Amino acid sequence: MEDFALIEVAESLVDAAPPLLINEINRGHRFDAFGYPVGWERQGNAAHGIIGLVNAAGAIQLNGDADGFPIRAGFSGGPVWDRLAGGIVGIVTGNAADPLHDPRIGFMLPIGAFLKRWSGGSSDRLVRKFDHVEFQALLGELDGPESEARAAAYLGRLLPVFRDAGDDPVARYWIYQALGNVGGSRAGAILHSAAVTETHDFAQFGAMEALEILGRTG
């Protein structure tokens, strides 16, 4: 976020409309992205599509419609409007690394990252801490061959990052994803707590996604 700036208006605006900024990402919602795509004579156009998943860098994938403008040079920095939520949920940051193969894929930075800076960076959320005792308690919850088999594929990669996850939001993201697949009441309690207390938006999104997984498998 080093190339973004927040501007504070010195005086109150007359008849100013209330800000429509939404600190919530709704996967599957329809979006409109506004920009000035390079190469088009008439400037000021919109791309449309569906809001997708978060990537490892914390950006949200935008899946553009086949019959609309692709998210290309000229859209960066423009707002992303969530039609169902009725507000701005992010700012376009770029498109796929290889637009020849993925011409309709773009990315946005969620507006929550800006709202956090807007408030001076203050937060009452806490970093989720993990320890060996908690990990062993999770293993002790596994009951029966079906749950053990389901957990085996995830716990193998979970263990190496478990101890250091407190300082790494990406590691916490994958831990939450694993917990969603492991299941159980203890995993559910951790995920519900993380969805509220996580300090990092990427890791918090992982916890919320994992709760959806837990709901489907549980």
Secondary structure, 3 states (H helix, E strand, C coil): CCCCCCCCCCCCCCCCCCCCECCCCCCCCEEEEEECCCCCCCCCEEEEEEEEEECCCCCEEEEECCCCCCCCCCCCCCEEEECCCCEEEEEEEEECCCCCCCCCEEEEEEHHHHHHHHCCCCCCCCCCCCCHHHHHHHHHHCCCHHHHHHHHHHHHHHHHHHCCHHHCHHHHHHHHHHHHHHCCHHHHHHHHHHHHHCCCHHHHHHHHHHHHHHHHHC
